[in-house]
């Protein structure tokens, strides 16, 4: 019907137009004392053009020690100066390979360095147990090159295997195939990933880890101190996986395990195949935050199986994943829940657009990444929520779920194990709809302004008109508080929110972040009635602290400092640091707090926080 188009990835310096990696094998040693990974990577490559005489790989702050062709033929190589945030190209001279389709193998001896942005080493004091060190990786979008010399582009999908020597347990984004006891008391852990993945999905964690089965194909891994809480919180994981299979195609990765990381993990979750990494901020104690698992499971198809071919098209990963996530929640909890979640997402999208500016090119679905632009600088809710709204609008235009859901399955089947562009996606959409439903369906699609959705900045060009039935009570309560005066507080009571779900409480608070700053007396009364400061749901804490900071309510400042230093999830720490920096008497506190805890944050988060509070220029 249609095949993926040729790739132009402006975020990679590798010569992916001449040669492609098909498999890589990692031989790693974990050195906690020096805080490095060292060993080698064996790359299986194949030429895609004639007369190849070099291989160019992406690297970033790696210590390259030697390169050999085959088993022992030493090769000349050069590590270039860094180019913007894209790292240093590693150019390897190889004997001229005349024929297209020729397979060959390179072995690169190397080590990571203290500047590595992909791996965070934690001291025992930074872990929950406090007795053992820990490391975890985070390679999306372009940090895989700081851990492995590779073709660090989502357009290159590989299988991989690994042998990792460590004196602490190791887990990876692959299936474990064995453990060998070594003579020095360490162990070597062996892994293999048989489904092709891009480099940003190669992941590792090492620490005092234990696992517990929570389903027929799922375990949860974490430090032993939190295993009971984690196993309880994520007990419904199999239900999410099975619902995703019903919506799309059979789950092909074998295992769906969860790793609950130490608090400094910068994301809510990372969809590493076979082993989703998640933040401990999901352990709310009431399963009110487990929707993140539905999101990460959805990545098993959208992103991991069907992958964007460059970060310009990142919305294909995230917009589709949010769309499937909400389909899962709708199947499990009803359509009103899907609509409610979409409303909350629209609010988050508006905040991102407001932050960048409605005319900012960072708010288009296909951003311009020329000139060495760092994809991390474009990280926001835009690809997630604008992408979701785009797909939601298309679903409505073509006639609803009965038409769109069979197309979703066909989309995954057609593009599975490939990397695609927005153009590929659009061409298949039109081809499928015409073949399945005839020319009249193409006429419906042609009523959509695809150019405005994809290439124009700002909010979506169409009002989604989501159902507000679950949100109306939240909006009404927010309006009452917004219009209240200091002398008019008897109208409120703790019963106002006693029937609200955690999500409804969050939406109530979200609505107030759009209102004028509340008087301090109202903040005091609201907390007295609703016990918001003491609530353990991280999303609720975020919204409550935002409201307080917008009013420069100084009694909340210690709680903000506590929250941003006990966890490093960027969804929470970045907006709170920004607001604290803007609040009365808060700027210096924000800077001092960050500088005192800089080593706690993941390098990706640290770089962005420094821009948020003016320590470096954006």
C-alpha positions in Angstrom: 0.0 0.0 0.0 2.8 2.4 0.9 6.3 2.0 2.3 8.3 4.2 4.6 10.1 7.1 2.9 13.8 7.9 2.9 15.1 9.3 6.2 16.7 12.6 6.9 17.6 12.8 10.6 19.0 16.2 11.5 19.7 15.0 15.1 22.3 12.4 14.0 25.7 12.8 12.5 26.0 9.1 11.4 26.1 8.1 7.8 22.9 6.2 7.9 22.3 6.8 4.2 25.3 4.6 3.4 25.4 1.9 6.1 23.0 0.5 8.7 23.4 -1.3 12.0 21.4 -4.5 12.3 22.5 -5.8 15.6 24.7 -4.7 18.5 26.2 -6.7 21.4 27.4 -5.0 24.6 30.2 -6.3 26.8 30.0 -4.1 29.8 31.6 -3.8 33.2 29.9 -1.7 35.8 32.4 0.4 37.8 30.6 2.2 40.6 33.8 3.5 42.1 34.7 5.4 38.9 31.1 5.8 37.9 31.6 4.5 34.4 30.5 1.6 32.2 33.5 0.2 30.3 34.1 -2.6 27.8 33.1 -2.8 24.1 30.3 -2.9 21.6 30.2 -5.2 18.7 28.2 -3.7 15.8 26.8 -5.8 12.9 26.5 -3.5 9.9 25.3 -3.8 6.3 26.1 -1.4 3.4 23.2 0.2 1.6 25.3 1.8 -1.2 28.3 0.9 -3.2 32.0 1.7 -2.4 31.6 2.5 1.3 35.0 3.5 2.8 33.9 4.9 6.2 31.5 4.4 9.1 30.4 7.5 11.0 28.8 7.0 14.4 27.3 9.3 17.0 29.2 9.7 20.3 29.0 12.1 23.2 31.7 12.4 25.8 32.8 8.8 25.2 36.4 7.6 25.8 37.1 5.7 22.5 40.1 3.4 22.9 40.2 1.2 19.8 38.3 0.0 16.8 38.8 -3.3 15.0 37.2 -4.8 11.9 36.2 -8.4 12.4 38.2 -10.0 15.2 41.5 -8.2 15.1 42.1 -5.8 12.2 42.8 -2.5 13.8 41.2 0.5 12.0 42.0 4.2 12.0 39.4 6.5 13.5 38.9 10.1 14.4 36.6 11.7 17.1 35.5 15.1 15.9 35.0 18.2 17.9 31.5 18.5 19.5 28.8 19.9 17.2 26.2 21.8 19.3 24.4 19.3 21.5 24.7 16.5 19.0 28.0 15.3 20.3 31.2 14.2 18.4 31.1 12.3 15.2 33.3 9.1 15.3 34.6 8.5 11.8 36.1 5.0 11.2 38.1 4.3 8.1 37.2 0.9 6.6 38.7 -0.9 3.6 36.5 0.0 0.5 33.4 -2.2 0.5 32.3 -2.3 -3.1 28.9 -4.0 -3.0 25.6 -3.0 -1.6 24.3 -5.4 1.0 27.7 -6.4 2.3 27.7 -7.4 6.0 30.6 -6.6 8.3 31.4 -6.3 12.0 33.1 -3.6 14.0 34.3 -3.9 17.6 34.8 -0.6 19.6 36.6 -0.6 22.9 35.4 2.3 25.0 34.2 3.7 28.3 31.7 6.3 29.4 32.9 9.4 31.2 31.9 11.6 34.0 30.1 13.9 31.5 27.8 11.1 30.3 24.2 12.4 30.0 22.7 9.0 29.5 23.6 7.3 32.8 23.0 8.6 36.3 25.1 7.1 39.1 23.6 7.4 42.6 25.4 7.1 45.9 23.9 4.9 48.5 22.5 8.0 50.3 20.5 8.9 47.1 18.6 5.5 47.2 15.7 4.5 49.3 17.7 1.7 51.1 20.7 3.9 51.7 23.2 0.9 51.6 24.1 0.3 47.9 24.9 2.5 44.9 22.6 2.5 41.9 22.6 3.4 38.2 20.0 3.9 35.6 20.0 5.0 32.0 17.8 7.5 30.1 18.6 7.7 26.4 15.7 9.4 24.8 15.9 11.4 22.7 19.6 11.7 21.7 21.5 10.4 24.8 22.1 6.9 23.6 25.3 8.2 22.0 26.6 9.1 25.5 26.4 5.4 26.5 27.2 3.6 23.2 29.0 4.6 20.0 26.1 4.0 17.6 23.9 5.3 14.9 21.8 7.2 17.4 18.7 7.7 15.2 15.2 6.3 15.6 15.3 5.5 11.9 17.8 2.7 12.6 16.2 -0.2 14.4 18.4 -3.1 15.7 18.2 -6.2 17.8 20.7 -6.2 20.7 22.3 -8.5 23.2 24.4 -7.8 26.3 26.7 -9.3 28.8 27.0 -7.1 31.9 29.4 -7.9 34.7 28.4 -6.4 38.1 28.3 -7.1 41.8 24.7 -5.9 42.0 21.7 -7.2 40.1 21.2 -5.9 36.5 18.0 -5.4 34.5 17.8 -4.2 30.9 15.2 -3.5 28.2 15.5 -7.1 27.0 14.8 -10.6 28.1 17.3 -12.1 30.6 18.9 -15.2 29.1 21.2 -16.3 32.0 23.4 -15.3 34.9 27.0 -16.6 35.3 28.9 -16.6 38.6 32.4 -15.1 38.2 35.5 -16.1 40.2 35.8 -12.7 41.8 32.4 -12.9 43.4 30.6 -10.8 40.7 28.0 -12.0 38.3 27.6 -11.6 34.5 24.1 -11.0 33.4 23.1 -11.9 29.9 20.2 -10.3 27.9 18.8 -10.4 24.4 16.2 -8.3 22.6 14.9 -10.1 19.5 12.5 -7.3 18.3 14.2 -4.5 16.5 14.3 -1.2 18.4 16.0 2.2 18.1 19.0 3.0 20.1 17.1 5.3 22.5 15.3 2.2 23.9 18.5 0.4 25.0 18.3 0.7 28.7 20.0 -0.6 31.9 19.6 -0.3 35.6 21.8 -1.7 38.3 21.2 -1.7 42.1 19.9 -3.5 45.0 16.9 -4.8 43.0 14.3 -7.4 43.8 11.4 -8.6 41.6 7.9 -9.8 42.3 5.4 -11.4 39.9 2.3 -9.3 39.5 0.8 -11.0 36.5 1.2 -13.8 33.9 3.9 -11.9 32.0 4.8 -9.1 34.4 7.0 -8.5 37.4 7.7 -5.3 39.3 11.4 -4.5 40.2 12.6 -2.1 42.7 14.6 -1.7 45.9 13.2 -4.2 48.5 12.0 -1.3 50.8 9.2 -0.5 48.4 8.4 -3.9 46.8 5.2 -4.4 48.8 3.8 -0.9 47.9 4.8 -1.3 44.2 3.4 -4.7 43.8 0.1 -3.5 45.2 0.0 -0.3 43.2 0.6 -2.0 39.9 -1.5 -5.2 40.4 -3.8 -4.3 37.5 -1.0 -4.2 34.9 -2.1 -7.3 33.0 -5.5 -5.7 32.4 -3.9 -2.7 30.6 -1.8 -5.0 28.5 -4.7 -7.2 27.5 -6.9 -4.2 26.6 -4.1 -2.9 24.4 -3.9 -6.2 22.6 -7.7 -6.1 22.0 -7.4 -2.7 20.6 -4.3 -3.3 18.4 -2.2 -6.5 17.8 -0.8 -9.2 20.0 1.8 -8.0 22.5 5.1 -9.4 21.0 7.8 -8.4 23.5 7.4 -11.5 25.8 7.5 -9.7 29.1 6.0 -6.5 30.4 7.9 -5.7 33.6 8.1 -2.5 35.6 11.1 -1.0 37.3 10.3 1.6 40.0 13.3 3.9 40.0 14.8 6.1 42.7 13.2 9.5 43.0 15.6 11.4 40.7 14.2 9.7 37.6 13.2 12.7 35.4 10.1 11.3 33.7 6.8 9.7 34.7 7.8 6.7 32.8 10.1 5.5 30.0 8.8 2.9 27.7 11.9 0.7 27.5 10.7 -2.6 25.9 10.2 -5.5 28.3 10.9 -3.2 31.2 9.1 0.1 31.6 10.9 2.5 33.9 8.6 4.4 36.2 8.9 7.1 38.8 8.1 6.4 42.5 5.8 9.4 42.4 3.2 6.9 41.0 3.1 5.2 44.4 0.2 7.3 45.7 -1.1 4.4 47.9 -4.6 4.5 46.2 -3.8 3.6 42.5 -4.8 7.1 41.5 -1.7 7.6 39.4 -1.5 4.3 37.5 -2.8 5.8 34.3 0.8 6.4 33.4 1.1 2.6 33.1 -1.6 2.6 30.4 0.5 5.2 28.6 3.7 3.3 28.8 2.0 0.0 27.8 0.6 1.8 24.7 4.1 2.6 23.7 4.6 -1.1 23.1 2.9 -0.5 19.8 3.2 3.2 19.3 6.8 4.2 19.4 8.5 0.9 20.2 6.9 -1.2 17.3 6.0 1.7 15.0 8.6 4.4 15.5 9.2 7.9 14.3 12.1 8.1 11.9 13.4 11.4 13.3 12.6 13.6 16.3 10.9 16.0 13.9 8.0 13.5 13.8 8.0 12.8 17.6 4.3 13.3 17.7 3.8 10.0 15.9 5.2 8.3 19.1 3.5 10.4 21.7 0.3 11.6 20.1 -0.6 8.1 19.1 0.4 6.7 22.6 -1.8 9.2 24.4 -4.7 8.3 22.0 -4.3 4.6 22.7 -3.8 5.2 26.4 -7.2 7.0 26.5 -8.8 4.3 24.4 -7.6 1.8 27.1 -9.0 3.9 29.9 -12.3 4.4 28.0 -12.6 0.6 27.6 -12.0 0.0 31.3 -13.8 3.0 32.8 -16.2 4.3 30.2 -16.2 7.0 27.5 -16.8 9.8 30.0 -13.5 9.0 31.6 -11.7 9.2 28.2 -13.3 12.6 27.6 -12.4 13.8 31.1 -8.7 12.8 30.6 -8.8 14.6 27.3 -10.0 17.8 28.9 -7.2 17.6 31.4 -4.7 17.1 28.6 -6.1 20.1 26.7 -5.3 22.2 29.8 -1.7 20.9 29.8 -1.4 21.7 26.1 -2.6 25.2 26.7 0.1 25.7 29.4 2.8 24.5 27.0 1.6 26.9 24.3 1.4 29.7 26.8 5.0 28.9 28.0 6.5 28.9 24.5 4.1 31.5 23.0 1.3 30.9 20.5 3.5 31.8 17.6 6.5 29.7 18.7 7.7 27.1 16.2 8.1 24.8 19.3 4.3 24.4 19.3 4.1 22.8 15.8 3.8 19.1 15.5 6.7 18.9 13.0 9.3 21.3 14.6 12.4 22.6 12.7 15.5 20.8 14.2 18.1 22.3 11.8 21.3 23.8 13.0 22.1 21.2 15.7 18.9 21.9 17.7 18.6 19.8 20.8 15.3 17.8 20.7 15.2 18.0 24.6 14.5 21.8 24.2 11.3 20.9 22.4 10.1 18.6 25.2 6.5 19.7 26.1 2.9 18.5 26.0 2.7 19.6 22.4 3.5 16.3 20.7 1.4 14.4 23.3 -1.7 16.5 23.4 -1.8 18.3 20.1 -1.1 14.9 18.5 -3.9 13.3 20.5 -6.3 16.1 19.5 -5.3 15.6 15.8 -6.1 11.9 15.9 -9.3 12.5 17.9 -10.5 15.0 15.3 -9.8 12.6 12.5 -11.7 9.8 14.3 -14.7 12.1 14.5 -14.5 13.2 10.9 -14.3 9.6 9.5 -17.3 8.5 11.5 -16.2 7.5 15.0 -14.5 4.4 16.6 -16.2 1.8 14.5 -14.3 3.3 11.5 -11.2 4.4 13.2 -10.3 1.5 15.4 -10.0 -1.1 12.6 -7.7 1.4 10.9 -5.5 1.6 14.1 -4.9 -2.1 13.9 -4.1 -2.0 10.2 -1.7 0.9 10.9 0.3 -1.1 13.4 0.3 -4.2 11.3 1.5 -2.3 8.2 4.3 -0.3 9.9 5.4 -2.8 12.6 9.2 -2.9 13.1 9.7 0.2 10.8 10.4 3.9 11.3 8.1 6.4 9.6 7.5 10.0 9.0 4.4 12.1 9.2 4.1 11.8 5.4 4.2 8.0 5.6 1.5 8.1 8.2 -0.7 10.5 6.2 -0.3 8.5 2.9 -1.3 5.3 4.6 -4.3 6.9 6.3 -5.7 8.1 2.9 -4.8 4.8 1.2 -6.4 2.7 3.9 -9.6 4.7 4.1 -10.1 4.8 0.3 -9.4 1.1 -0.1 -11.6 0.1 2.9 -14.4 2.7 2.6 -14.3 4.2 -0.8 -13.8 7.7 -2.3 -16.4 9.3 -0.1 -14.1 8.7 2.9 -11.3 10.5 1.1 -13.7 13.4 0.6 -14.2 13.5 4.4 -10.5 13.5 5.1 -10.0 16.3 2.6 -12.1 18.6 4.9 -9.3 18.4 7.4 -6.7 21.1 7.2 -3.7 18.8 7.6 -1.2 21.6 7.0 -2.6 23.7 9.9 -2.6 20.7 12.2 1.0 19.7 11.3 2.9 22.8 10.5 1.1 25.8 12.1 2.0 26.9 15.7 -0.4 27.3 18.6 -3.4 25.4 19.8 -5.3 23.0 17.6 -7.2 24.7 14.8 -10.4 22.9 15.8 -12.3 23.0 19.1 -12.5 19.3 20.2 -15.8 19.9 22.2 -15.0 17.2 24.7 -17.8 15.9 27.0 -17.6 17.9 30.3 -20.0 15.7 32.3 -17.3 14.6 34.8 -15.6 18.0 34.8 -18.6 20.3 35.3 -18.7 19.9 39.1 -14.9 20.7 39.1 -15.5 23.8 37.0 -18.4 24.9 39.2 -16.4 24.6 42.4 -13.4 26.4 40.9 -15.7 29.2 39.8 -17.2 29.6 43.3 -13.7 29.9 44.8 -12.6 32.3 42.0 -15.5 34.6 42.7 -15.4 34.3 46.5 -14.2 37.0 48.8 -12.6 36.8 52.2 -15.9 37.3 54.0 -17.8 34.8 51.9 -16.2 31.5 52.9 -19.0 29.9 54.8 -20.4 28.5 51.6 -17.6 26.0 51.4 -17.2 22.8 53.3 -15.2 19.6 53.2 -18.2 17.9 51.5 -17.5 19.9 48.4 -15.0 17.3 47.2 -15.9 14.2 49.1 -17.3 12.5 46.0 -14.5 13.7 43.7 -12.0 11.2 42.3 -8.4 12.1 42.5 -8.5 13.2 38.9 -11.5 15.5 39.5 -9.7 17.1 42.4 -6.7 17.8 40.1 -9.0 19.3 37.4 -10.6 21.5 40.0 -7.2 22.8 40.9 -6.1 23.1 37.3 -9.1 25.3 36.6 -8.0 27.7 39.4 -4.5 28.0 37.8 -6.4 29.8 35.0 -8.0 32.2 37.4 -6.6 35.3 39.0 -4.3 34.6 42.0 -6.3 33.8 45.1 -6.2 35.9 48.2 -4.2 34.3 51.0 -7.2 33.9 53.2 -8.9 31.8 50.5 -5.8 29.6 50.3 -5.8 29.1 54.0 -9.5 28.2 54.1 -9.2 25.8 51.1 -6.4 23.9 52.7 -8.2 23.8 56.0 -11.3 22.2 54.3 -9.7 20.0 51.7 -6.3 19.0 53.3 -4.5 19.7 50.1 -1.0 20.4 51.4 -0.9 17.0 53.1 -2.2 15.0 50.1 0.3 12.4 48.7 -0.9 12.4 45.1 2.0 14.0 43.2 -0.2 15.5 40.5 -2.4 17.1 43.1 0.5 18.4 45.0 1.8 20.0 41.8 -1.4 21.9 41.1 -1.9 23.0 44.7 1.6 24.3 45.0 1.2 26.1 41.6 -1.9 27.9 42.9 0.0 28.9 46.1 3.0 30.1 44.2 0.9 32.1 41.8 -0.3 34.0 44.8 3.2 34.3 46.4 1.8 32.4 49.4 5.1 32.1 51.3 3.9 29.4 53.9 3.9 27.0 50.9 7.6 27.6 50.0 9.0 25.0 52.4 6.6 22.4 50.9 7.7 23.4 47.4 11.3 23.0 48.3 10.5 19.6 49.9 8.6 18.4 46.8 11.2 19.5 44.3 14.1 17.9 46.3 12.5 14.6 47.2 11.8 13.7 43.5 13.2 14.8 40.2 10.3 14.2 37.8 10.5 17.1 35.3 6.7 17.3 35.0 6.7 18.5 38.6 10.1 20.1 39.3 10.3 22.3 36.2 7.0 24.3 36.6 7.5 24.6 40.3 11.1 25.9 40.0 9.8 28.4 37.4 7.0 29.6 39.6 9.1 29.8 42.7 11.6 31.8 40.8 8.9 34.2 39.7 7.1 34.5 43.1 7.8 37.3 45.6 10.9 36.5 47.6 11.3 33.2 45.8 13.9 33.8 43.1 17.0 33.4 45.3 15.3 30.4 47.1 14.8 28.7 43.8 18.4 29.2 42.8 19.8 28.2 46.2 17.6 25.1 46.3 18.7 24.0 42.9 22.4 24.6 43.5 22.3 22.7 46.8 20.6 19.7 45.2 22.0 19.8 41.6 23.7 16.4 42.0 20.4 14.8 42.8 18.8 15.6 39.5 19.3 13.6 36.3 21.6 15.5 33.8 18.7 16.0 31.4 16.5 17.6 34.1 19.4 19.7 35.5 20.1 21.2 32.1 16.5 22.3 31.6 16.0 23.5 35.2 19.0 25.8 34.8 17.4 27.3 31.7 14.1 27.6 33.5 15.5 29.7 36.4 17.9 31.7 34.3 21.2 30.1 35.3 21.9 29.6 31.6 20.4 31.2 28.5 17.7 29.2 26.7 
